[in-house]
Amino acid sequence: MSQTELKTESAWEQRLALIVETMRDMSRHTDPQEMVRAYGARIRQLIPEGRRLSLSRRGLSDSWYRITRSTTWTEEINPWKEKDRLPLFQGGLLAELIYSGEPRVVDDLQLADDEPAREYLAGFRSLLAIPMYDQGESLNMVLLLQEQAAAFVPEEIPDLVWRSNLFGRATSNLVLKDELQHAYQALDRELKIVAHIQRALLPAQLPTIPTLDIAVYYQPAQRAGGDYYDFFPLPDGKWGIFIADVSGHGTPAAVFMAVTHCIAHTHPGPPAPPGRVLAYINRHLVTHYTSVSEAFVTAFYGVYDPAERVLTYASAGHNAPRLKRCRDRILGELDQAGGLPLGIDPDSDYEEARLPLHHGDQLIFYTDGITEARNPGDQLFGTERLDQTLTDCTLEAHALLDDILKSLEHFTAGHLPDDDRTLIVARVQ
């Protein structure tokens, strides 16, 4: 396109239309290699060129550089994925240009006899070097070459530098987006594995406990979480009921949950009462794990005797389970025994309490993801709303669990949980 044509309104409109269409086309691309190819084809309609080279010194030093693109190549190389195929040079004019970090125009190009990149430069008289900046440094460079001397119009050079760098940033953003996407996919695969492992640590099925009907709900806020529940068969037909909540969220909490599970399942000797079990887990957490981290675990452990319908329990800073005495229509909580969360003080003691139960009594063991669930108005679900679901004493455990979850879903308006949620509902038969 001649200078005379550019001065006419028609030529100006045609050029603008071409630029607009180019920008639209660029906005559709998601692959950086495809975008560079498309951009190069369109830009040649705007800027006649004899030859174009791209250079990079990323990860290199001491005057080394790579040629990443050349209009002379018959085979396309992806510089982001095929770096080993790129020509590598040291020294010479191109090294001087890219390491200088400044735009440069050469109107009468003369090559030294030992120029390493002579094959790419021979036969051209004009050269325009456009640095591509990243974090203030010229890590990449575009070279435009023309056969005639003084071929580049000085007034057009600032715009070329501006436009080239904007395109370079757009390309870098696509590369970064692609790298982040691959990293996210790899991380997501790992988190899925962690989640599967964590699920495997939870009971595969609920036990059958005489005189006690139970139902369980478990929902991590992320792929994996720090909530943990378990049931332990004990001598004389007794059963241990364990629920715990690791501080924090996500994978770190899930790892700590696995540690707690391991310690709980390796308690030596004959079964111990709840307070001693919590003390054992606590000592091991402090000695081997929490001394180098700020994590801690709230836990509640109860031993249920089906024959006597008695629950003996101890708590380590955990939410007190709710108790509905259906015979007397009395609501209460299991708060007669408590202690510090696990993993804080190696010498913590955990008192125990003994609770006789009766036919129809309802027990709700839960983690704070239930009571601290929020509605769109940022209000907490709280224990009062939890207690309000315990109105029907005829419901079996699963039906009672469903009522609680429906109330929670209605309150939160379906908002995804911010914290792990675990419920164990028990009804004395």
C-alpha positions in Angstrom: 0.0 0.0 0.0 1.6 3.3 -1.2 1.8 6.5 0.9 -0.5 8.2 -1.6 -3.2 5.5 -1.0 -2.8 5.9 2.7 -3.6 9.6 2.5 -7.0 9.0 0.9 -10.1 8.5 3.1 -10.8 5.2 1.3 -7.4 3.8 2.1 -7.7 5.0 5.7 -11.0 3.2 6.1 -9.6 0.0 4.5 -6.7 0.0 6.8 -8.9 0.6 9.9 -11.2 -2.2 8.8 -8.2 -4.5 8.4 -6.9 -3.6 11.9 -10.4 -4.1 13.5 -10.8 -7.5 11.9 -7.2 -8.4 13.0 -8.1 -7.5 16.6 -11.3 -9.5 16.4 -9.4 -12.5 15.1 -6.8 -12.2 17.8 -9.5 -12.2 20.5 -10.8 -15.5 19.3 -7.5 -17.4 19.6 -6.8 -19.6 22.6 -3.6 -21.2 21.3 -0.5 -18.8 21.2 1.1 -20.6 18.3 -2.1 -20.3 16.2 -2.4 -16.6 17.2 1.1 -15.8 16.1 0.6 -17.5 12.8 -2.6 -15.6 12.2 -1.2 -12.3 13.3 1.9 -12.7 11.1 -0.3 -13.3 8.0 -2.5 -10.3 8.7 0.4 -7.9 9.7 2.1 -8.6 6.3 -0.9 -6.9 4.7 -0.1 -3.8 6.7 3.7 -3.8 6.8 5.5 -5.1 3.7 8.6 -6.9 4.8 11.4 -8.8 3.3 12.2 -11.1 6.2 11.1 -11.4 9.9 13.0 -13.1 12.7 12.2 -13.6 16.3 14.9 -14.0 19.0 14.9 -15.1 22.6 17.4 -15.0 25.4 15.1 -16.5 28.1 17.1 -18.8 30.3 20.3 -17.9 28.6 23.2 -15.6 29.4 26.7 -14.6 28.2 25.5 -13.4 24.7 23.7 -16.7 23.9 20.3 -16.5 22.1 17.9 -18.6 20.1 16.1 -17.9 16.9 12.5 -18.8 17.6 10.9 -17.9 14.3 12.0 -17.1 10.8 9.9 -16.5 7.7 12.6 -18.6 5.9 11.7 -21.8 7.7 9.7 -24.3 5.7 8.7 -26.2 8.8 6.9 -24.5 11.7 8.5 -24.9 15.2 6.5 -24.2 18.3 9.1 -22.3 20.5 7.2 -23.0 23.7 7.0 -26.7 23.2 10.0 -27.5 21.0 12.7 -25.4 22.4 15.4 -28.0 21.7 14.8 -27.6 17.9 15.5 -23.9 17.9 18.9 -22.7 16.5 21.2 -21.6 19.2 23.9 -18.9 18.7 26.4 -16.9 20.7 27.7 -13.5 20.0 27.5 -11.4 16.8 25.2 -8.6 15.8 22.0 -10.3 17.0 23.4 -10.9 20.4 24.4 -7.3 20.6 20.9 -6.2 19.7 18.9 -8.4 22.0 21.2 -7.8 25.0 21.2 -4.1 24.5 17.5 -3.9 25.3 16.8 -0.9 23.0 15.1 -0.5 19.6 17.6 0.0 16.8 17.5 0.9 13.1 20.4 -0.1 10.7 20.0 1.7 7.4 23.1 0.1 5.7 23.6 -3.3 7.1 27.2 -4.6 6.9 28.0 -8.1 8.3 31.2 -9.2 9.8 32.8 -12.2 8.2 32.4 -14.3 11.4 28.7 -13.3 12.0 27.1 -16.4 13.5 23.7 -15.6 12.1 24.9 -14.6 8.6 22.6 -17.1 6.9 19.6 -15.2 8.2 20.9 -11.7 7.5 22.8 -12.0 4.2 21.3 -10.0 1.3 19.5 -7.4 3.4 20.5 -3.7 3.8 18.0 -2.5 6.3 17.3 -3.9 9.8 14.8 -2.8 12.5 15.2 -4.4 15.9 12.2 -4.2 18.2 12.8 -5.4 21.8 9.9 -7.2 23.5 9.9 -6.3 27.2 9.0 -8.6 30.1 9.5 -7.3 33.6 11.4 -4.4 32.2 13.9 -6.6 30.3 14.3 -7.3 26.6 14.0 -11.1 26.7 12.7 -11.4 23.2 13.1 -9.4 20.0 11.6 -9.1 16.6 13.8 -8.2 13.6 12.4 -6.8 10.4 14.7 -6.9 7.3 14.5 -5.2 3.9 16.7 -5.6 0.9 16.9 -1.9 0.1 18.9 0.5 2.3 17.1 3.0 4.7 13.8 1.2 4.1 12.2 2.0 7.4 10.4 5.3 8.0 11.6 6.7 11.3 8.2 8.2 12.2 6.6 4.8 12.0 9.0 3.0 14.3 7.5 4.1 17.7 4.1 2.7 16.6 5.8 -0.5 15.5 7.5 -0.9 18.9 4.2 -0.1 20.7 2.1 -2.5 18.6 4.6 -5.3 18.7 4.9 -5.2 22.5 1.2 -5.2 23.0 0.9 -8.3 20.8 3.8 -9.8 22.7 2.0 -9.3 26.0 -1.2 -10.8 24.5 0.8 -13.9 23.4 2.5 -14.2 26.8 -0.9 -14.1 28.5 -2.1 -16.9 26.3 1.0 -18.9 27.1 0.5 -18.3 30.8 -3.1 -19.2 30.6 -2.2 -22.4 28.9 0.4 -23.2 31.5 -2.0 -22.4 34.3 -4.6 -24.6 32.7 -2.2 -27.6 32.5 -1.0 -26.9 36.1 -4.6 -26.7 37.3 -5.5 -30.0 35.5 -2.5 -31.7 37.1 -3.4 -30.3 40.5 -7.0 -31.3 40.1 -6.0 -34.9 39.2 -3.9 -35.0 42.4 -6.7 -33.5 44.5 -9.1 -36.2 43.2 -6.6 -38.8 44.2 -6.3 -37.2 47.7 -10.1 -37.1 47.9 -10.4 -40.8 47.0 -7.7 -41.7 49.6 -9.5 -39.7 52.2 -12.9 -41.3 51.4 -11.2 -44.7 51.7 -10.2 -43.8 55.3 -13.9 -43.2 56.3 -16.1 -46.2 57.1 -17.2 -48.0 53.9 -20.5 -48.8 55.4 -22.3 -48.0 58.6 -22.1 -50.6 61.4 -25.1 -52.4 62.8 -25.2 -51.4 66.5 -27.8 -53.0 68.6 -30.3 -50.5 70.2 -28.8 -47.6 68.2 -30.1 -46.5 64.8 -27.5 -44.3 63.0 -27.2 -42.3 59.8 -24.2 -40.2 58.5 -23.7 -37.3 56.2 -20.3 -36.1 55.0 -19.5 -33.2 52.6 -16.0 -31.7 52.2 -16.0 -28.0 51.2 -13.3 -28.8 48.6 -12.0 -32.0 46.9 -10.8 -33.2 50.3 -11.3 -31.9 53.7 -10.4 -32.1 57.4 -13.5 -33.7 58.8 -13.3 -37.2 60.1 -15.7 -39.7 61.6 -15.3 -43.4 62.5 -16.8 -46.3 64.3 -14.7 -48.8 66.3 -16.0 -52.3 67.3 -15.0 -53.0 70.9 -15.2 -56.0 73.2 -18.4 -56.9 74.9 -20.4 -55.6 72.0 -19.6 -52.0 72.7 -18.9 -49.4 69.9 -16.6 -46.4 69.7 -18.1 -43.3 68.0 -15.5 -40.8 66.9 -15.9 -37.4 65.1 -13.2 -34.9 64.5 -12.5 -31.6 62.7 -9.0 -30.5 61.7 -8.3 -26.8 61.6 -8.0 -25.3 58.1 -9.4 -26.5 54.9 -8.5 -28.4 51.7 -5.6 -30.7 51.2 -3.4 -29.7 54.2 -6.4 -30.5 56.5 -7.0 -33.8 54.6 -3.4 -34.9 55.2 -3.8 -34.1 58.9 -7.1 -35.9 59.0 -5.3 -39.0 57.6 -2.6 -38.7 60.3 -5.3 -38.5 63.0 -7.0 -41.6 61.5 -3.7 -43.5 61.5 -3.0 -42.6 65.2 -6.6 -43.5 66.2 -6.3 -46.9 64.6 -2.9 -47.8 66.1 -3.8 -47.4 69.8 -1.9 -50.2 71.5 -3.1 -52.7 74.0 -6.7 -53.3 75.1 -9.4 -50.8 74.4 -9.1 -47.7 76.5 -11.8 -45.4 77.9 -12.5 -42.2 75.8 -10.4 -39.9 77.8 -7.3 -42.0 77.5 -7.8 -42.5 73.7 -8.0 -38.7 73.2 -4.9 -38.3 75.4 -3.0 -40.9 73.3 -3.9 -39.2 70.0 -3.0 -35.8 71.5 0.5 -36.8 72.6 1.3 -38.2 69.3 0.1 -35.2 67.4 2.0 -32.8 69.5 5.2 -34.9 69.6 5.4 -35.7 65.9 3.2 -33.2 64.0 1.8 -30.1 65.5 5.1 -29.0 67.0 6.1 -27.9 63.5 2.7 -26.6 62.4 -0.2 -24.6 63.7 -2.8 -27.3 63.1 -5.0 -28.7 65.8 -7.9 -31.1 65.9 -11.2 -30.9 67.8 -12.6 -34.3 68.6 -15.4 -36.1 70.4 -15.1 -39.8 71.3 -17.8 -41.8 72.9 -18.2 -45.5 73.8 -21.7 -46.8 73.5 -22.8 -49.8 75.5 -25.8 -51.3 73.6 -26.8 -53.6 76.5 -27.0 -50.8 79.1 -27.8 -48.0 76.6 -25.1 -45.9 78.1 -22.7 -43.5 76.3 -19.4 -42.7 78.0 -17.6 -39.8 76.3 -14.8 -37.3 76.3 -14.4 -34.1 74.2 -11.3 -32.3 72.9 -12.7 -28.8 72.2 -15.3 -30.2 69.9 -18.8 -29.0 69.4 -21.0 -30.5 72.0 -23.4 -33.0 70.4 -27.1 -32.2 70.7 -29.4 -34.4 72.8 -33.1 -34.7 72.5 -34.8 -36.5 75.4 -37.9 -37.5 73.6 -39.5 -39.1 76.7 -39.4 -35.7 78.4 -39.3 -33.4 75.4 -36.0 -31.9 76.8 -33.3 -30.5 74.6 -29.7 -30.5 75.8 -26.1 -31.1 74.9 -23.3 -33.4 75.8 -21.1 -30.8 77.6 -20.2 -32.5 80.9 -16.7 -33.4 79.8 -14.2 -31.3 77.9 -10.6 -30.4 77.2 -8.2 -28.6 74.9 -8.2 -29.5 71.2 -5.8 -32.2 70.2 -2.3 -31.1 69.1 -1.8 -28.2 71.5 -0.6 -29.4 74.9 1.1 -32.8 75.2 0.0 -33.1 78.9 -3.7 -32.3 78.4 -6.1 -34.5 80.3 -9.6 -35.4 79.1 -12.3 -35.9 81.6 -15.1 -38.3 80.9 -18.8 -38.3 81.5 -21.4 -41.1 81.6 -24.8 -40.6 79.9 -27.6 -43.1 80.4 -29.9 -43.1 77.3 -33.5 -44.1 76.8 -35.7 -45.4 74.0 -36.3 -42.6 71.5 -33.5 -40.3 72.5 -31.9 -38.5 69.6 -28.2 -37.6 69.4 -26.7 -35.3 66.8 -22.9 -35.3 66.5 -21.6 -32.6 64.1 -18.7 -30.4 63.0 -18.9 -26.7 62.9 -19.4 -26.6 59.1 -23.1 -27.4 60.0 -23.8 -24.7 62.6 -21.5 -22.1 61.0 -23.1 -22.4 57.6 -24.3 -19.0 56.4 -27.3 -17.7 54.5 -27.2 -15.0 51.9 -27.7 -12.5 54.7 -24.5 -13.7 56.4 -26.3 -15.2 59.3 -25.2 -18.5 61.0 -27.4 -21.6 61.0 -26.5 -22.1 64.6 -27.4 -24.6 67.2 -30.9 -23.2 67.8 -31.9 -23.9 64.2 -30.3 -27.3 64.5 -32.4 -28.0 67.6 -35.6 -26.9 65.9 -35.3 -29.8 63.5 -35.5 -32.2 66.4 -39.3 -32.0 66.8 -40.5 -35.4 65.6 -39.5 -38.1 68.0 -40.9 -40.8 65.8 -38.4 -40.3 63.0 -35.8 -42.9 62.3 -32.2 -41.8 62.0 -32.1 -41.4 58.2 -35.4 -39.5 58.2 -34.1 -37.2 60.9 -30.9 -36.7 59.0 -32.9 -35.7 55.9 -34.9 -33.2 57.9 -31.7 -31.5 59.2 -30.2 -31.4 55.7 -33.4 -29.9 54.2 -33.5 -27.3 56.8 -29.8 -26.5 56.2 -30.3 -26.3 52.4 -33.3 -24.0 52.8 -31.4 -21.8 55.2 -28.3 -21.5 53.0 -30.3 -21.1 49.8 -28.2 -23.8 48.2 -24.9 -22.0 48.7 -21.9 -24.3 48.5 -20.3 -25.0 51.8 -17.4 -22.8 53.0 -16.3 -25.5 55.5 -16.5 -29.3 55.7 -19.8 -30.6 57.0 -20.3 -33.9 58.9 -23.3 -35.2 60.7 -23.8 -38.4 62.7 -27.4 -38.8 63.7 -28.3 -41.5 66.3 -31.6 -42.6 67.7 -31.8 -45.0 70.6 -34.1 -47.9 69.8 
